[in-house]
Amino acid sequence: LFSFLPESSNLAGVRHILLVLSGKGGVGKSTISTELALSLRHSGKKVGILDVDLCGPSIPRMFRVQDNDVHQCDSGWVPVFVDQDKSISLMSIGFLLEKPDDAVVWRGPKKNALIKQFVADVAWGDLDFLIVDTPPGTSDEHISTVEALRPYKPLGAILVTTPQAVSVGDVRRELTFCKKTGLRVLGIVENMSGFVCPHCSECTNIFSKGGGEELAKHAGVPFLGCVPLDPQLSQSLEEGRDFIQEFPKSSAFPALARIAQQILDGTSQRSS
């Protein structure tokens, strides 16, 4: 009788929900979602990642769990745990495809139904943070995600851009989307911001610099920081090495630790 109430749902034990958004593809939303989850775990938090990028589910591969199966329990799907102490759990359509190369050729209503099912039917248990990795753009998948999560009062959205003007322009549209849907913007992250050469330590701004910070200033939202490109981290992902172990040694780690700390500070201020 009371199944429609958030209190009796699978998200009842989730303290904070964060959405990772961008108006553009290829800016590294999944990478930022993954690295943010690892940074929060380093701060002793228990984290879940819900991958609603239905056509490009890359999160399972980043954690080397793409061959895992999702099991059912009394309250729905059990997410896939990526480590022994079960501090990071994942749910993605990648776990539900019969073959990894299967394409999700679906119209909107079918995608929207799956997103609603992901929100309602994954047994997350107790989590400090649930990070929702979204597809590019401001399409109906975004509207479905925001509407399905609205009863659970998400903490807000982190917007990811790369520094150049083309990307920043698309992310500006995402700010409008957040305004129209009443989603609070926690801040902007400038990803792929400079490349530190592993041989000479010189920093090269491959994609120009400062676009994300400029946009944040212009829009009156917090700028959370710049995350540099780290080829060694990319290589560890490509080669299936232990990304979780290698992440703290990365040049991106201090930047992401600072971003995670700002989010933690914001949540403690809101709850005090």
N, C-alpha and C positions, 0 to 999 in steps of 0.2 A: 504493500500500500504506500509506503514512504520512499520507494526506490527513486523517485524524482528529486528527492532532497539531497543537496551536496553532502550533508553530514554522513549519509549512509553509503557514499560512493567510494570508488577505488581511489579517489583523490583526497579523501578525508585526512589521510596521514601525510599529505604533501604541504610543507609550510610555505614555500614560495615558488611561483611559476614565472619563468622568464622566457620571452620569445626572442629569437634571433632572426632579424629581418634585413632585407635589402631590396631595393627596387631593381637589382641587376644580378645576373648570373655571373659566376666566375670570380666573385670578390672574396671567396673563402669563408662563407657562412658556416659550412660544415666543419671546417678546420677550426674556426673560432669557437664554435659550439663544443667541439671535442676538447680543445685546449682550455677552455673556460671550465669545463667539467673537471678536468685534471687539476687545474689551479684551485678550485673549490675543495676538491678532495684533499689536496695538500694542506688546506686549512682545517682539515678534520671533518669536513662535511660529507653527508651521504647524498649522492646525486643520481638523478635519472635523466636520460636523453630520449625524447620522443621525436623521431625522425618523420616529419610529415611531407618531406620532399618525395612524393610518390613515384615520380618519373626518374629521379636520380638519387636513389638511396645509398649514399656513400659511407654513412657512419659505421655500419657493421664492419666494413673492410678496414677502416682506420683502426679499429680495436682488434682486428684479426679474429673476429667471431662470425664471419660471414657464412660459415658452414653449420652454425648452430641452428637447432630447431626451437620453435616456440611451443611450450606445452600449455595445456589447459588446467585450471584448477577450479574450485567451486565458484570463485568470484571473477573468473575470466581468464585472460592470457597471463602467463607468468613471463615477465621480461627476462632478457638474457643478461646474465651477470658477466662482467669482463675480468673480474679479479677474484682471488681466493676469499678475501674478506667481504665481498659483495658490497663494496662501497660505490660502485658505478653500475647502473643497470640500463639496458637499452631496449627500445621497441622500434621496429622499422618494418616496412613492407618487404624489405630485402630478405627477412627471415621467412616470409610467406610465399615467395616465388618458388616454383618447382625447379627452375633452372636459373642460374645467376644472370644469364643473358636474356631472359624473358623481358620483353618490353611491356610496360603498363599502358596499353592503348585503350584508355577509358574516357568516356564523356564525364562532364562535371558531376551529375547526380551520383554516379557510382563512387567517384573520388570523395565527394562530400560525405557520403554514407560511411566510407571507411574511416575518414577523419573522426567522425562522431563516435564510431566504434572504438577507435584508438583512445579517445578521451574517456569514454565510459567504461571500457572493458579490459583495461590493463591493470593487473593487481600489483601496484607499485609498493604497497606497504608504507613504512615510514621513510620519508625523504626530507632533507633540508631544502633541496632545490630540484625542480624539474625544468630542464632546458628544452625548449621546443625549437627544433631546427626546421625552418620553413623553405619552400621553393622560392625561386626568384619572382619578383613582380608584386602586383597587388590584385591577384586574381581571385576567383571564387574559393580556391583552397584556403586563402588567407582569411576571407570573410567567415568561412565555415569554422576554421580553427578558433578565431577570436570569439565567435558566437558560442561555440561549444564550451570554451573555457570561461566565458564571462561569469557564470554563477560561482566560480571558484576564486573570483577576484585576483587575476594575475597581477604580479608585482609590476610588470611593464615590459617594454621592448628595448633591446639593444640593436642599434642599426649599424651595419657593417658597410664600409665603403673602401675603395682604393683611392689614392690621392688625386688622380687626374680628374679634370672637369667633367668628362663624359660620364664617369661613374657617379660623381657628386650630384649631377643633374638628375639622374635616375633615383638616387637615394632621397632627394628633395621630395619626389612624389610619394615616397614611402612615409615621410613625415606627415604629408597631407592625409594619407591613409590612416595613420595613427590618430590624427586629430578627428577625422570623420567617424572613426569607430570607437573613440573614447579610450584609446589605449595610451597609457602614460609612457613617454620616452625616457628611459633611464640614462641614455647617453649614446654617443656615436663613437665607434672604434674605427680608426684608420688602419686598415690591414695592408700588407705588402709595402710598408712604408720604409723604403731604404733596404739596401742589401749590404751586409758587412762581409767583406772578402775574408775568407778563412786564412788566406796566405799573408795579406798585408794589413788586415784589420781596417782598411779604409771603407767608409760608408758611401755607397753610391745610391742616389735617389733615382731608381730606374723609371718609376712612374710619376715623376715630379714630386712635390711635397706640400703638405699643409692644407689640402682641399677639405679633409674631414674636419679639421679644427676650425677652418673658416666657416664651413657650413654650420657647425655647432654654435659658433658665435652669432651667426646671422639668424639662426632659428631660435636662439635663446634656450638651448638645451645643453646639458653637460657634455664636455669632451672627455672621454674616458682614457684616451691614450693612443699611441702609435704602436703597431706590432710589426717588427721587421720581418723580411723574408729570411728564412733559415734553410739553406739547401740541404744541410745535414738532416734536419727534421723531415723534410720532404722525402729525402732518400730512405730514411728509416721506414716511412709509410709505404713507399714504393716497393721496398724489398721485403716487407713483412717482418721487419725486425721489431723488437719490443719498444714500440713508440712510448708506452707508459713509462718505462724505465729511462728512456733517453730524453724525455721532455724536460726534466729539471736542468739538464746540461745545455739546453738550447739557448740561443741568443734571444729568442722570443719569450722565454720564461719570465724574466723580471718584469717585462711590460704586462704580461698577462696576470702575473701575481698582483701587480698594482691595480689592474682593472677589477680582479676578483675582490681585492680588499675594499675598493670603493663600493662595490655591490654589497658586501658584508656590512660596511659602515652604514650604508643607506638602510639596510633591513633592520639593523639594531636601533637606528634613530626612529624608524617608523613604529617599532614595537615598544619603544620606551615611552 
